[in-house]
Amino acid sequence: MAHPLIFEDHYKKLGLETFSGGNPKAMNGNLFKSDIKVFFIAAGYDLMVDFNHHQTKKPSLFFITNQQLTIQKGKEESELLYYNRDFYCIQIHDKEVACDGLLFHNVFEIPFVELDHEETLLIKNLFQNIKNELEWQDSSAEEMIRTYVKQLIIRATRKWKKQNLDNDLIKISGSELDIFRDFSRYLEIHFREKHHVADYADMLHVAPKTLTHKFKNLQLDSPNQLIINRILLEAKRLLFYTDKPVKEIAYDLGYEDPAYFNRLFTHKTGSTPASFKKNYTSGKKYNF
């Protein structure tokens, strides 16, 4: 792995690292766990995002916040751009780039876009521009880098929409996109304490039945199922990557009755939390 390039100013931080396909494990672990991460990953990589396996048939961008990314194998050099919210907050700048709920925090767990040859050259050029600014360390570097990050996110958001909207997997029109994005964003923020569709319908200023009907029209899982899916994903993360007991995980996820949480997990996954932990936990654990 090449020497990292880092910009730091008070609380603001951004870094860029090139990692080799011959040593992909250098990128695994929790070193960047608190950062927003954009991975440019070459074709021919095997990797896991949480509990989903991906193989990159084309060069791809992966957008990671709280997910656990584990690179298993690959050949060509790839890049990791990481930054904290003080450097560039996707929520604050959402009106500019409209990526939150799509690239980040989308309920389909599709955190990537595939790039064709022309797009790959454009994205590589943006990474190179960021690298140049980090090396030059000019007084205007921060704003220049932020401009390139914004371009990268806008291009990727456009590509995500093109790849994932109005196709066989997801049927969603542009006019319905905002309610989907807002639901995804609110769910990411509140899933630990808000477990009912009515909670999110209230935030979206619609009736619970209306919200459920909209998702049905879009051929999506129901809002209730998506809420449960997000809770179960976090439960699996905590079981797999930490040593927290099941009772503590239940409390962390807003369940005052651990027995109820145990039954919910077992019913939805076919495995008790304790069995899941025993069957899936191997190797190093990471503290979230």
C-alpha positions in Angstrom: 0.0 0.0 0.0 1.4 3.4 -1.0 2.0 6.1 1.6 -1.3 7.8 2.4 -1.9 11.5 1.4 -3.8 13.4 4.1 -5.3 16.9 4.4 -6.0 18.0 8.0 -7.1 21.4 9.2 -8.5 21.6 12.8 -11.5 19.1 12.7 -11.5 18.7 8.9 -9.8 15.6 7.5 -9.5 13.9 4.1 -7.2 11.2 3.0 -6.4 9.2 -0.2 -4.7 5.8 -0.2 -3.7 3.5 -3.1 -3.8 -0.1 -2.3 -2.6 -3.1 -4.2 -4.6 -6.0 -5.3 -1.8 -8.1 -4.0 -2.4 -6.9 -0.4 -6.1 -6.1 -0.2 -6.3 -7.0 3.5 -4.5 -3.7 4.2 -7.8 -2.0 3.6 -9.8 -4.3 5.9 -10.6 -3.6 9.5 -11.9 -0.6 11.4 -9.1 1.9 10.6 -11.5 4.2 8.8 -14.7 3.2 10.5 -15.8 6.8 11.5 -15.1 8.2 8.0 -17.2 8.5 4.8 -15.5 6.2 2.3 -15.4 6.1 -1.5 -13.6 3.1 -2.9 -12.5 3.0 -6.5 -12.2 -0.8 -7.1 -10.8 -2.2 -10.3 -12.5 -5.1 -12.1 -11.8 -8.6 -10.9 -12.1 -8.0 -7.1 -14.0 -10.2 -4.6 -15.3 -8.3 -1.6 -18.0 -8.4 1.1 -20.1 -5.4 2.1 -21.6 -6.4 5.4 -23.0 -9.9 4.6 -23.4 -9.4 0.8 -20.7 -10.7 -1.6 -19.8 -8.7 -4.7 -17.5 -9.4 -7.6 -16.5 -6.4 -9.7 -16.9 -7.3 -13.4 -16.2 -3.6 -14.2 -14.3 -0.9 -12.4 -16.7 0.2 -9.6 -17.2 2.9 -7.0 -18.3 1.7 -3.5 -19.8 4.2 -1.0 -19.4 3.1 2.6 -20.4 4.7 5.8 -21.3 2.3 8.6 -21.0 -0.9 6.6 -18.2 -3.3 7.0 -16.2 -3.7 3.8 -13.9 -6.7 3.5 -11.7 -7.1 0.4 -11.0 -10.8 -0.3 -8.9 -10.7 -3.4 -8.0 -8.6 -6.4 -5.2 -7.7 -8.8 -5.1 -4.1 -10.1 -4.4 -1.1 -7.9 -7.4 0.6 -6.4 -8.0 3.7 -4.4 -9.7 4.7 -1.2 -10.9 8.3 -0.6 -12.0 8.9 3.0 -13.1 12.0 4.8 -15.0 13.1 7.8 -18.2 15.0 8.0 -16.4 18.2 9.0 -14.7 18.1 5.6 -17.8 17.3 3.6 -21.1 16.4 5.1 -23.4 14.6 2.7 -26.5 15.7 4.7 -25.6 19.4 4.7 -24.8 19.4 1.0 -27.6 17.1 0.0 -29.4 19.8 -2.0 -26.3 20.2 -4.1 -25.5 16.5 -4.8 -28.7 14.6 -3.9 -26.8 11.5 -2.9 -28.0 10.7 0.6 -30.5 7.8 0.4 -29.0 6.7 -2.9 -25.2 6.3 -2.8 -25.3 6.3 1.0 -27.9 4.8 3.3 -30.2 3.3 0.6 -32.6 0.6 1.8 -31.7 -1.8 -1.1 -28.1 -2.2 0.2 -26.8 -1.3 -3.2 -23.8 0.8 -2.3 -22.0 0.9 -5.6 -22.0 1.9 -9.2 -20.3 0.2 -12.2 -18.3 2.3 -14.6 -17.8 2.0 -18.3 -14.5 2.9 -20.0 -15.2 6.6 -20.4 -16.6 7.0 -16.9 -13.6 5.1 -15.5 -11.2 7.6 -17.1 -13.2 10.6 -15.7 -13.3 9.1 -12.2 -9.6 8.2 -12.3 -8.9 11.8 -13.4 -10.8 13.2 -10.4 -8.8 10.9 -8.0 -5.6 12.1 -9.7 -6.6 15.8 -9.3 -7.3 15.2 -5.6 -3.9 13.4 -5.3 -2.2 16.4 -6.9 -3.8 18.9 -4.6 -2.8 16.8 -1.5 0.8 16.6 -2.8 1.0 20.3 -3.7 -0.6 21.5 -0.4 -1.4 24.9 -1.9 -3.4 27.4 0.3 -6.5 26.8 -1.9 -6.2 23.0 -1.8 -9.1 22.4 0.5 -11.6 24.1 -1.7 -10.2 22.5 -4.8 -10.4 19.0 -3.3 -14.0 19.7 -2.1 -14.9 20.6 -5.6 -13.5 17.4 -7.0 -15.2 15.3 -4.2 -18.5 17.0 -5.2 -18.0 16.2 -8.9 -17.3 12.6 -8.0 -20.4 12.3 -6.0 -22.6 14.0 -8.6 -21.3 11.8 -11.4 -21.8 8.7 -9.2 -25.4 9.7 -8.2 -26.4 10.2 -11.8 -24.9 6.8 -12.6 -26.6 5.1 -9.7 -30.0 6.5 -10.9 -29.3 5.3 -14.4 -28.3 1.8 -13.2 -31.0 1.2 -10.6 -34.1 3.2 -11.4 -36.7 2.1 -13.9 -35.1 -1.3 -14.5 -36.2 -4.9 -13.7 -34.9 -4.7 -10.1 -36.3 -1.4 -9.0 -39.3 0.4 -10.5 -39.3 4.0 -9.4 -39.9 7.2 -11.2 -38.2 10.5 -10.7 -41.3 12.0 -9.2 -41.4 9.3 -6.5 -37.7 9.5 -5.7 -37.8 12.1 -2.9 -40.1 10.1 -0.7 -37.9 7.0 -1.2 -34.7 9.0 -0.4 -36.2 10.7 2.6 -37.5 7.4 4.0 -34.0 5.9 3.6 -32.4 8.8 5.3 -34.8 8.9 8.2 -34.6 5.2 8.7 -30.8 5.4 8.9 -31.0 8.0 11.6 -33.9 6.7 13.7 -34.1 2.9 13.3 -32.8 2.2 16.8 -35.7 4.0 18.5 -38.4 4.2 15.9 -39.7 0.8 14.9 -43.2 1.6 13.4 -44.3 2.8 10.0 -46.4 5.5 11.6 -43.2 7.1 13.0 -41.7 7.6 9.5 -45.0 8.5 7.9 -45.3 11.3 10.4 -41.9 12.6 9.5 -42.8 12.4 5.8 -46.1 14.1 6.4 -48.2 11.3 4.9 -50.6 8.7 6.4 -49.1 5.3 7.2 -51.4 3.6 4.6 -50.3 6.1 2.0 -46.7 5.4 2.6 -47.2 1.7 2.4 -49.3 2.1 -0.8 -46.5 4.2 -2.4 -43.9 1.5 -1.7 -46.3 -1.2 -3.1 -46.8 0.8 -6.3 -43.0 1.0 -6.6 -42.8 -2.7 -6.2 -40.7 -2.3 -3.1 -40.8 -4.2 0.2 -43.2 -2.7 2.6 -41.9 0.1 4.9 -42.5 -2.2 7.8 -40.2 -4.9 6.2 -37.6 -2.3 5.4 -37.5 -1.1 9.0 -37.1 -4.7 10.2 -34.4 -5.4 7.6 -32.4 -2.4 8.9 -32.7 -3.4 12.5 -31.7 -7.0 11.7 -28.7 -5.8 9.6 -27.5 -3.8 12.6 -28.1 -6.8 14.9 -26.0 -9.0 12.6 -23.2 -6.4 12.5 -23.1 -6.2 16.3 -23.2 -10.0 16.7 -20.5 -10.5 14.1 -18.1 -7.7 14.8 -18.4 -7.1 18.5 -18.5 -9.1 21.7 -21.7 -7.5 23.0 -24.1 -10.0 24.6 -27.5 -10.5 22.9 -29.3 -8.7 25.7 -27.2 -5.6 25.3 -27.7 -5.6 21.5 -31.4 -5.8 22.1 -31.3 -2.7 24.3 -29.0 -0.9 21.8 -31.7 -1.5 19.1 -34.5 -0.1 21.2 -36.0 -3.3 22.5 -36.7 -3.2 26.3 -37.7 -6.9 26.1 -34.7 -9.0 24.9 -36.9 -12.1 24.6 -39.1 -10.3 22.1 -36.0 -9.2 20.1 -34.8 -12.8 20.2 -38.1 -14.1 18.8 -38.1 -11.4 16.1 -34.5 -12.2 15.0 -35.2 -16.0 15.0 -38.5 -15.7 13.1 -37.0 -13.4 10.4 -33.6 -15.1 9.9 -34.3 -18.7 10.9 -31.5 -18.6 13.5 -31.3 -17.4 17.0 -28.9 -14.5 17.7 -26.7 -16.9 19.6 -26.6 -19.4 16.8 -25.9 -16.7 14.2 -23.0 -15.5 16.2 -21.6 -19.0 16.7 -22.0 -19.9 13.0 -20.8 -16.7 11.4 -18.2 -15.2 13.8 -14.7 -16.1 12.9 -11.5 -14.1 13.0 -11.0 -10.6 14.3 -13.9 -8.6 15.8 -14.2 -4.9 15.4 -15.8 -2.5 17.8 -18.4 -0.2 16.2 
